[in-house]
């Protein structure tokens, strides 16, 4: 079974061994991680910003790209990526004002 996969920048830069181990373990379960196309850093590194909108944009871009690739779910191995993607999804799904702010900013 192929699982749509968002790796995040930490796994590609500093924790490649973790990604390799996870892929090896999943192969034993007859599963394979299939990396989504055109992903970018989830934006966790921007969590120090006082502007909540800026914190959300990278993850929202990734979620939009996943949607355009017809990916119904995403696997990520990084807990920070998971949290950031989840929070960004809630940021726009739960608040029409936030969704409008994001759309206005991204499609200026």
FITI-306407 format. One record per residue (C-alpha): x negated, y, z negated; residue in one letter. Coordinates in steps of 0.2 Angstrom, whole numbers, padded with zeros to 4 digits, always signed. Layout:
BEGIN
XYZA;...
This chain:
BEGIN
+0000+0000+0000X;-0007+0017+0005X;-0005+0031-0008X;-0005+0049-0003X;-0020+0057-0013X;-0025+0074-0018X;-0043+0073-0024X;-0047+0090-0030X;-0064+0099-0030X;-0071+0092-0046X;-0070+0074-0040X;-0078+0078-0023X;-0092+0088-0032X;-0096+0082-0049X;-0086+0066-0052X;-0088+0056-0036X;-0092+0041-0046X;-0075+0042-0055X;-0066+0043-0038X;-0076+0028-0032X;-0072+0018-0047X;-0053+0022-0045X;-0053+0017-0027X;-0062+0000-0031X;-0049-0003-0045X;-0034+0001-0034X;-0041-0010-0020X;-0040-0025-0032X;-0021-0020-0033X;-0019-0020-0015X;-0018-0001-0015X;-0028+0012-0005X;-0029+0031-0008X;-0026+0041+0008X;-0033+0058+0006X;-0021+0072+0011X;-0027+0084+0025X;-0032+0102+0023X;-0031+0102+0004X;-0039+0116-0006X;-0045+0118-0024X;-0029+0118-0036X;-0034+0134-0044X;-0037+0128-0061X;-0053+0138-0061X;-0042+0154-0060X;-0033+0150-0077X;-0041+0165-0085X;-0032+0177-0074X;-0019+0188-0082X;-0009+0187-0066X;+0002+0171-0067X;+0006+0173-0048X;-0013+0171-0043X;-0014+0156-0054X;+0000+0147-0044X;-0005+0151-0026X;-0018+0137-0022X;-0007+0123-0029X;+0008+0130-0021X;-0002+0129-0004X;-0007+0111-0008X;+0011+0107-0011X;+0017+0115+0005X;+0004+0106+0015X;+0009+0090+0007X;+0027+0093+0012X;+0022+0097+0030X;+0013+0081+0030X;+0029+0072+0025X;+0021+0066+0008X;+0035+0063-0004X;+0023+0060-0019X;+0004+0063-0022X;-0008+0054-0033X;-0022+0064-0041X;-0035+0057-0053X;-0040+0074-0061X;-0029+0078-0076X;-0032+0097-0073X;-0026+0095-0055X;-0011+0086-0060X;-0006+0099-0073X;-0009+0113-0062X;+0001+0105-0047X;+0015+0101-0059X;+0016+0118-0067X;+0016+0127-0050X;+0030+0116-0044X;+0040+0121-0059X;+0035+0139-0057X;+0044+0140-0040X;+0058+0127-0042X;+0064+0134-0058X;+0065+0152-0054X;+0071+0161-0038X;+0062+0177-0042X;+0045+0167-0044X;+0049+0159-0027X;+0052+0175-0019X;+0036+0183-0026X;+0026+0168-0019X;+0034+0169-0002X;+0031+0188-0001X;+0013+0186-0006X;+0009+0171+0005X;+0018+0177+0021X;+0014+0196+0021X;
